């Protein structure tokens, strides 16, 4: 299988998304520990879900980087979730954050799905 710059950049952006989720997890941990009155079960479950999401996106990025064709579907699903989140952020008035997330998701999905990436994965 040949090397595709498009797939490599898509994988890099997936790693960036995993890092962003890891930063979010760290922020949630700080909030959990420093907030006055919190619902412990809600705070813990939200923090654990963010940590699991970071881990899963990291695993998907690593698998796609190793040219595992079965990782492409989950990588695209991650981008669909980001598109929905970005759209929600735009709707609630966080326009720049939402636009950034929409752009990141669209570019990453495009890089993963273009024909050179498909050839690198052995799909074409």
N, CA and C of each residue as an Amber inpcrd file, in Angstrom:
protein
   372
   0.8420000  -1.1850000   0.0000000   0.0000000   0.0000000   0.0000000
   0.8840000   1.2450000   0.0000000   0.4840000   2.2150000  -0.7650000
   1.2920000   3.4260000  -0.8590000   0.9530000   4.3970000   0.2720000
   1.8470000   5.3500000   0.4360000   1.6440000   6.3880000   1.4490000
   0.8090000   7.4970000   0.8310000  -0.1480000   7.9760000   1.5760000
  -0.9800000   9.0830000   1.0970000  -0.8750000  10.2240000   2.0860000
  -0.4470000  11.3690000   1.5740000  -0.3610000  12.5420000   2.4320000
  -1.7110000  12.9360000   2.9920000  -2.7600000  12.7080000   2.2010000
  -4.0970000  13.0700000   2.6790000  -4.4870000  12.2330000   3.8920000
  -4.2000000  10.9470000   3.8430000  -4.5310000  10.0820000   4.9730000
  -3.6710000  10.4280000   6.1810000  -2.3920000  10.7110000   5.9380000
  -1.5100000  11.0970000   7.0460000  -2.0160000  12.3530000   7.7400000
  -2.4680000  13.3300000   6.9630000  -3.0010000  14.5560000   7.5690000
  -4.3210000  14.3020000   8.2760000  -5.1330000  13.4290000   7.7310000
  -6.3740000  13.0580000   8.4130000  -6.0980000  12.4100000   9.7580000
  -5.0870000  11.5470000   9.7950000  -4.7010000  10.8950000  11.0520000
  -4.1680000  11.9300000  12.0400000  -3.3730000  12.8690000  11.5590000
  -2.8610000  13.9260000  12.4510000  -4.0050000  14.7320000  13.0610000
  -5.0060000  15.0420000  12.2520000  -6.1510000  15.7950000  12.7730000
  -6.9600000  14.9610000  13.7600000  -7.0400000  13.6580000  13.5450000
  -7.7010000  12.7930000  14.5280000  -6.9380000  12.7960000  15.8480000
  -5.6110000  12.7580000  15.7740000  -4.8080000  12.8550000  17.0020000
  -5.0420000  14.2020000  17.6920000  -5.1850000  15.2640000  16.9080000
  -5.4870000  16.5800000  17.4790000  -6.8310000  16.5540000  18.2020000
  -7.8110000  15.9010000  17.6210000  -9.1200000  15.7900000  18.2620000
  -9.0230000  14.9960000  19.5620000  -8.2340000  13.9200000  19.5570000
  -8.0440000  13.1360000  20.7820000  -7.3600000  13.9780000  21.8560000
  -6.3850000  14.7890000  21.4440000  -5.7090000  15.6660000  22.4040000
  -6.6760000  16.7020000  22.9650000  -7.5410000  17.2380000  22.1190000
  -8.5470000  18.1900000  22.5890000  -9.4790000  17.5590000  23.6080000
  -9.8750000  16.3210000  23.3700000 -10.7240000  15.6220000  24.3340000
  -9.9760000  15.3340000  25.6310000  -8.6740000  15.0730000  25.5400000
  -7.8770000  14.8590000  26.7520000  -7.7870000  16.1450000  27.5720000
  -7.6280000  17.2740000  26.8890000  -7.6050000  18.5690000  27.5880000
  -8.9600000  18.8300000  28.2370000 -10.0350000  18.5310000  27.5270000
 -11.3730000  18.6800000  28.1080000 -11.5220000  17.8090000  29.3520000
 -11.0110000  16.5850000  29.3030000 -11.0750000  15.6920000  30.4580000
 -10.3220000  16.2800000  31.6410000  -9.1290000  16.8130000  31.3880000
  -8.3550000  17.4350000  32.4710000  -9.1050000  18.6220000  33.0620000
  -9.7150000  19.4290000  32.2070000 -10.4960000  20.5770000  32.6720000
 -11.6740000  20.1180000  33.5280000 -12.3520000  19.0650000  33.1020000
 -13.4780000  18.5480000  33.8760000 -13.0250000  18.0010000  35.2270000
 -11.8600000  17.3810000  35.2700000 -11.3240000  16.8950000  36.5480000
 -11.0760000  18.0650000  37.4910000 -10.4780000  19.1340000  36.9580000
 -10.2430000  20.3250000  37.7800000 -11.5640000  20.8880000  38.2850000
 -12.5550000  20.9830000  37.4170000 -13.8710000  21.4700000  37.8450000
 -14.4830000  20.5640000  38.9100000 -14.3510000  19.2560000  38.7250000
 -14.9020000  18.3120000  39.7040000 -14.2810000  18.5130000  41.0800000
 -12.9880000  18.7860000  41.0990000 -12.2750000  18.9040000  42.3710000
 -12.4110000  20.2720000  43.0210000 -12.6870000  21.3020000  42.2480000
 -12.6930000  22.6570000  42.8060000 -14.0720000  23.2770000  42.9410000
 -15.0800000  22.6880000  42.3300000 -16.4260000  23.2620000  42.4250000
 -16.9900000  23.0300000  43.8180000 -17.7780000  24.0000000  44.2690000
 -18.3640000  23.9020000  45.5980000 -19.3610000  22.7640000  45.6970000
 -20.5610000  23.0060000  45.2560000 -21.6010000  21.9870000  45.3270000
 -21.7800000  21.3620000  43.9460000 -21.5560000  20.0570000  43.8820000
 -21.7380000  19.3500000  42.6130000 -22.5050000  18.0610000  42.8540000
 -23.1200000  17.5730000  41.8250000 -23.7110000  16.2430000  41.8230000
 -22.5840000  15.3000000  41.4470000 -22.0710000  14.5640000  42.4150000
 -20.8830000  13.7450000  42.2050000 -21.0920000  12.7230000  41.0860000
 -22.2240000  12.0710000  41.0650000 -22.4630000  11.0440000  40.0420000
 -22.4760000  11.6460000  38.6420000 -23.1080000  12.8020000  38.4890000
 -23.1750000  13.4540000  37.1790000 -21.7890000  13.9230000  36.7550000
 -21.0690000  14.5640000  37.6760000 -19.7340000  15.0670000  37.3580000
 -18.7860000  13.9250000  36.9970000 -18.8290000  12.8570000  37.7710000
 -17.9410000  11.7210000  37.5090000 -18.2790000  11.0520000  36.1810000
 -19.5610000  10.8850000  35.8960000 -19.9230000  10.2150000  34.6440000
 -19.5490000  11.0570000  33.4270000 -19.7310000  12.3680000  33.5130000
 -19.3490000  13.2370000  32.4030000 -17.8390000  13.2010000  32.1760000
 -17.0810000  13.2150000  33.2630000 -15.6220000  13.1690000  33.1570000
 -15.1610000  11.8350000  32.5780000 -15.7550000  10.7520000  33.0270000
 -15.3850000   9.4260000  32.5140000 -15.7390000   9.3010000  31.0330000
 -16.8900000   9.8260000  30.6280000 -17.2640000   9.7640000  29.2060000
 -16.2890000  10.5580000  28.3420000 -15.8510000  11.7170000  28.8180000
 -14.8750000  12.5050000  28.0570000 -13.5560000  11.7490000  27.9430000
 -13.1380000  11.1080000  29.0370000 -11.8910000  10.3390000  29.0130000
 -12.0040000   9.1500000  28.0600000 -13.1260000   8.4580000  28.0980000
 -13.3320000   7.3290000  27.1820000 -13.3570000   7.7880000  25.7290000
 -13.9870000   8.9200000  25.4720000 -14.0230000   9.4520000  24.1070000
 -12.6150000   9.7730000  23.6200000 -11.8040000  10.3900000  24.4770000
 -10.4220000  10.7010000  24.0990000  -9.6560000   9.4240000  23.7690000
  -9.8390000   8.4030000  24.5870000  -9.1410000   7.1390000  24.3830000
  -9.5850000   6.4620000  23.0850000 -10.8790000   6.4430000  22.8300000
 -11.3970000   5.7950000  21.6180000 -10.9380000   6.5330000  20.3600000
 -10.9850000   7.8580000  20.3720000 -10.5270000   8.6200000  19.2040000
  -9.0320000   8.3830000  18.9850000  -8.2640000   8.2880000  20.0690000
  -6.8370000   7.9730000  19.9490000  -6.6460000   6.6020000  19.2990000
  -7.4110000   5.6020000  19.7510000  -7.2920000   4.2590000  19.1700000
  -7.6780000   4.2420000  17.6930000  -8.7120000   4.9810000  17.3390000
  -9.1340000   5.0580000  15.9320000  -8.0380000   5.7140000  15.0940000
  -7.4520000   6.7960000  15.6070000  -6.3750000   7.4770000  14.8780000
  -5.1790000   6.5520000  14.6940000  -4.8220000   5.8280000  15.7550000
  -3.6810000   4.9150000  15.6610000  -3.9560000   3.8030000  14.6500000
  -5.1530000   3.2420000  14.6830000  -5.4950000   2.1710000  13.7410000
  -5.4940000   2.6840000  12.3020000  -6.0410000   3.8760000  12.0910000
  -6.0560000   4.4440000  10.7470000  -4.6320000   4.7670000  10.2920000
  -3.7960000   5.2150000  11.2100000  -2.3930000   5.4720000  10.8890000
  -1.6480000   4.2090000  10.4950000  -2.0910000   3.0770000  11.0160000
  -1.4930000   1.7870000  10.6630000  -2.1660000   1.1610000   9.4450000
  -3.0010000   1.9410000   8.7850000  -3.6800000   1.5640000   7.5420000
  -4.6990000   0.4470000   7.7350000  -5.3700000   0.4380000   8.8700000
  -6.4550000  -0.5190000   9.0930000  -7.7200000   0.0410000   8.4490000
  -8.1630000  -0.6110000   7.3820000  -9.2980000  -0.0980000   6.6170000
 -10.5690000  -0.0550000   7.4620000 -10.6860000  -0.9430000   8.4370000
 -11.8900000  -0.9780000   9.2760000 -11.9710000   0.2040000  10.2350000
 -10.9230000   0.9860000  10.3630000 -10.9470000   2.1630000  11.2430000
 -11.5270000   3.3820000  10.5400000 -11.6850000   3.3040000   9.2360000
 -12.1750000   4.4750000   8.5050000 -13.6200000   4.8000000   8.8520000
 -14.4690000   3.8210000   8.9860000 -15.8640000   4.0490000   9.3520000
 -16.0040000   4.7490000  10.6970000 -15.3750000   4.2180000  11.7610000
 -15.4430000   4.9160000  13.0470000 -14.8540000   6.3230000  13.0000000
 -13.8130000   6.5240000  12.1960000 -13.2270000   7.8670000  12.0840000
 -14.2270000   8.8400000  11.4640000 -14.9800000   8.3790000  10.4890000
 -15.9940000   9.2360000   9.8670000 -17.1390000   9.4990000  10.8450000
 -17.5110000   8.4980000  11.6270000 -18.5660000   8.6910000  12.6300000
 -18.1480000   9.7490000  13.6480000 -16.8850000   9.7370000  14.0530000
 -16.3840000  10.7730000  14.9690000 -16.5800000  12.1530000  14.3460000
 -16.3120000  12.2670000  13.0520000 -16.4730000  13.5620000  12.3820000
 -17.9420000  13.9750000  12.3160000 -18.8310000  13.0150000  12.1470000
 -20.2620000  13.3330000  12.1470000 -20.7020000  13.8640000  13.5130000
 -20.1690000  13.2760000  14.5830000 -20.4670000  13.7940000  15.9230000
 -19.9390000  15.2140000  16.0840000 -18.7480000  15.4700000  15.5540000
 -18.1870000  16.8230000  15.6420000 -19.0040000  17.8130000  14.8260000
 -19.5000000  17.3930000  13.6710000 -20.3560000  18.2740000  12.8730000
 -21.6230000  18.6370000  13.6420000 -22.2180000  17.6600000  14.3080000
 -23.4230000  17.9370000  15.1010000 -23.1090000  18.8770000  16.2590000
 -21.9860000  18.6520000  16.9160000 -21.5950000  19.5120000  18.0350000
 -21.2990000  20.9220000  17.5550000 -20.5920000  21.0440000  16.4440000
 -20.2970000  22.3650000  15.8900000 -21.5590000  23.1090000  15.4970000
 -22.4990000  22.4030000  14.8970000 -23.7770000  23.0240000  14.5440000
 -24.5280000  23.5040000  15.7660000 -24.5010000  22.7210000  16.8320000
 -25.1530000  23.1240000  18.0770000 -24.4880000  24.3770000  18.6500000
 -23.1560000  24.4120000  18.6280000 -22.4510000  25.5870000  19.1510000
 -22.8160000  26.8430000  18.3700000 -22.9520000  26.7260000  17.0650000
 -23.3600000  27.8770000  16.2510000 -24.7700000  28.3230000  16.6370000
 -25.6620000  27.3770000  16.8510000 -27.0510000  27.7070000  17.1960000
 -27.1750000  28.4270000  18.5320000 -26.3060000  28.1090000  19.4920000
 -26.4310000  28.7300000  20.8120000 -25.6010000  29.9990000  20.9370000
 -25.0180000  30.4460000  19.8330000 -24.3200000  31.7240000  19.8450000
 -22.8110000  31.6520000  19.9640000 -22.2490000  30.4600000  20.0640000
 -20.7890000  30.3220000  20.1170000 -20.2830000  30.1120000  18.6880000
 -20.4330000  31.1640000  17.8860000 -20.2440000  31.0610000  16.4450000
 -18.8250000  30.6630000  16.0610000 -17.8190000  31.3140000  16.6200000
 -16.4400000  31.0240000  16.2220000 -16.0150000  29.6230000  16.6350000
 -16.3810000  29.2190000  17.8390000 -16.0380000  27.8710000  18.2830000
 -16.7430000  26.8260000  17.4170000 -18.0150000  27.0640000  17.1400000
 -18.7720000  26.1380000  16.3030000 -18.2390000  26.0720000  14.8860000
 -17.9130000  27.2380000  14.3330000 -17.3700000  27.2670000  12.9710000
 -16.0340000  26.5350000  12.9050000 -15.2140000  26.7140000  13.9180000
 -13.9340000  26.0040000  13.9670000 -14.1220000  24.5000000  14.0300000
 -15.0740000  24.0740000  14.8410000 -15.3400000  22.6450000  14.9600000
 -15.9210000  22.0870000  13.6670000 -16.8170000  22.8370000  13.0320000
 -17.3760000  22.4060000  11.7460000 -16.2850000  22.2800000  10.6890000
 -15.3930000  23.2480000  10.6390000 -14.2970000  23.2180000   9.6720000
 -13.3680000  22.0350000   9.9290000 -12.9970000  21.8290000  11.1950000
 -12.1200000  20.7100000  11.5470000 -12.7470000  19.3790000  11.1430000
 -14.0130000  19.2020000  11.4510000 -14.6860000  17.9400000  11.1310000
 -14.8010000  17.7300000   9.6210000 -15.1520000  18.7790000   8.9000000
 -15.3070000  18.6500000   7.4490000 -13.9750000  18.3440000   6.7730000
 -12.9280000  19.0320000   7.1800000 -11.6060000  18.8050000   6.5790000
 -11.1010000  17.4050000   6.9090000 -11.2460000  16.9950000   8.1640000
 -10.7770000  15.6660000   8.5570000 -11.5350000  14.5750000   7.8050000
 -12.8480000  14.6940000   7.7290000 -13.6380000  13.6950000   6.9980000
 -13.2420000  13.6600000   5.5270000 -13.0550000  14.8310000   4.9340000
 -12.6610000  14.8810000   3.5250000 -11.3050000  14.2170000   3.3120000
 -10.3520000  14.4930000   4.1980000  -9.0220000  13.8940000   4.0600000
  -9.0600000  12.3730000   4.1940000  -9.9470000  11.8800000   5.0260000
 -10.0480000  10.4360000   5.2290000 -10.7460000   9.7500000   4.0480000
 -11.6420000  10.4700000   3.3800000 -12.4830000   9.8490000   2.3530000
 -12.0260000  10.0670000   0.9110000 -11.0700000  10.9570000   0.6710000
 -10.6580000  11.2260000  -0.7120000  -9.9960000   9.9890000  -1.3250000
 -10.0110000   9.8810000  -2.6660000  -9.4570000   8.6990000  -3.3320000
  -8.0080000   8.3430000  -2.9640000  -7.0680000   9.3040000  -2.8120000
  -5.7200000   8.8780000  -2.4220000  -5.6870000   8.1660000  -1.0620000
  -6.5390000   8.5950000  -0.1380000  -6.6110000   7.9130000   1.1580000
  -7.1920000   6.5150000   0.9930000  -8.1810000   6.3910000   0.1310000
  -8.7670000   5.0710000  -0.1320000  -7.7280000   4.1290000  -0.7250000
  -6.9370000   4.6430000  -1.6580000  -5.8850000   3.8110000  -2.2560000
  -4.8580000   3.4000000  -1.2150000  -4.4970000   4.3220000  -0.3170000
  -3.5150000   4.0000000   0.7200000  -4.0380000   2.9230000   1.6660000
  -5.3490000   2.8800000   1.8370000  -5.9530000   1.8550000   2.6900000
  -6.2270000   0.5570000   1.9350000  -6.0300000   0.5870000   0.6260000
  -6.2680000  -0.6030000  -0.1760000  -7.7270000  -0.8140000  -0.5360000
  -8.5380000   0.2400000  -0.4270000  -9.9630000   0.1370000  -0.7470000
 -10.1770000   0.2480000  -2.2410000  -9.4310000   1.0920000  -2.8960000
  -9.5990000   1.3370000  -4.3320000  -8.9160000   0.2780000  -5.1560000
